[in-house]
Amino acid sequence: MRFKGDNFYRNWELVEKVKEIAAQKQCTLAQLALAWLLAKGEDIIPIPGTKHLARLRENVGAVEIELSRDEIETIEAIIPIGVAGTRYSEAIMNTVNR
């Protein structure tokens, strides 16, 4: 699973690299992720969930962040399509696939 053992540390290294980009852009990691999604095309609409007004305001701030083609490519090079580990445990998947 993604957040256990060695997978956790491998995936955390990816997060730390993307956090560096967020720091350079002077935005939060969440804002950078939303800005990246918004930059992917008009056919992609992020729908972040939140329980707190402060997080809603943070999320809305993502529309102000402009990413260059190079920045998008850098993010995509850091975070490959497949991260380390599976999303769910085998036990959960066996229950779902019945």
Secondary structure, DSSP 8 states (H G I E B T S, - for coil): -TTSHHHHHHHHHHHHHHHHHHHHHTS-HHHHHHHHHHHT-TT-------SSHHHHHHHHGGGG----HHHHHHHHHHS-SS-SS-SS-HHHHHHHT-
